[in-house]
């Protein structure tokens, strides 16, 4: 499809599924002070002047590349931050309304007294064949299976997806924390790769292009990676309840989730443009690294039913609660089910407009 036609289709689709700016926000379910109840229908229009701050840098680029940025810039201000610790801190400072994270931040935020809700979820088709992380093995260390983790020094980041993955891997291997030595390290940048190469740790979960680069740089010295065989593909948009209780912000969040969904679909269908515009131009990677990342990610799965996701997250909660001493909370309470079909409906509308 010609690019001009593609942009026209996406624009029409977003106009259909996103909430039109410039109209008054619905007040259904709001109290006398204008607060929106969490069980009230979502407002159907974004009022003039409504603004949300969103920490979702990758989608910001996708919206620009697909020609849709001007649609969301009317009600979205993007913040250049992502990941659980940063988004949680920003929520506490009332400086952020929505963040893009993995599975653990919403759980950890709730345990620390911050009331948040998930409003969109994305997974991977064939998640075992397309994992986000692999277990990096230090040069000279022999780890071929998860059972070989016994007695090893393992990088561990509590409160983040990488930390939860290690706990899940130990459970799968029939091991406990007492069977290994967990070394607390922040899972940022190339910290884990450097910790492996310097023998600070024997094992560490590494993801993205770090996997490729770690093997390229240290493989000659005996470095390796192994598959963990677990699902690690959860990705969410979540935000503080206080933002969802604001009718104008709730409407803007609804509109953004629809735009986010169409952007994920665009990324999947335009890998070459995504590699050039995001991985190369925005992230500073080379084309080969970008292609590796696209191939490794496979294709997205944005379900219209969150039942399975909630079940898996409940299992994660129970494991983490046992290992950390935190109380068991209910995964279903972390999700705002009013948004359950917003993303999938947006994709259907975009696909329909393209036919």
ABEGO torsion letter per residue (X at the ends): XBAAAAAAAAAAAAAAABBBBGBBBBABGBBAAGBBBAABBBBABBBBGBBBBBBBAAAAAAAAAAGAAAAAAAABBBBBBBEAAAAAAAAAAGABABBBBBAAAAAAAAAAGBBBBBABBBBBBGAAABBABBBBBBBGBBBABAAAABGBBBBBBBGBAAAAAAAAAAAAAGBBAAABBBBBBBBBEAAAAAAAAAGABABBBBBEAAAAAAAAAAAAAGBBBBBAGBBAABBBBBBBAAAAABAAAAAAAAAAAAAAAAAAAAAAABAAAAAAAAAAAAAGBBAAAAAAAAAAAEBBBBBABAAAAAAAAAAAAAAAAAAAGBBBBBAAAABBAAAAAAAAAAAAAAAAAAX
